[in-house]
């Protein structure tokens, strides 16, 4: 049975995230395959969810899986903050701001924190990176040098 009101999927992600490493050993790969199969997901989906859990726990997993429409305020203030930091104009969509190069994305969580994601440009294969931050610029700058942003 899942722990503390978690869904089966959330509990599987929690269990996998508690293992050191991320699929580096045969035992961990077997665990990922077993948990993924038990939840009807792929090992790759589980690995991405584990990265989100390690980034922000249950809130981080929600940011990965649940796009939402934030109210005016924190989300609307993020774009001018990014521009003031000499970053390009990020494209908004729901709770997400995407770099025009298509390799970085910020997601606003319902917890008010900004979560950074990375992808290869044009792939839309977003992976959680870094540490959540109240400041969108802070969430991004922890990832790379300003030249890479």
URWO-V265827 format. One record per run of one state. SS is the DSSP state (~ for helix, > for strand, _ for the rest). FROM is the first residue (numbers start at 1). LEN is the number of residues. Records with the same first field share a line. If there is no record, write none. Layout:
# URWO-V265827
SS->FROM-LEN  FROM-LEN
This chain:
# URWO-V265827
_->1-7  18-8  40-3  66-8  85-6  94-2  99-5  109-5  119-8  134-2  142-4  149-1
~->8-10  26-14  43-23  74-11  136-6  146-3
>->91-3  96-3  104-5  114-5  127-7
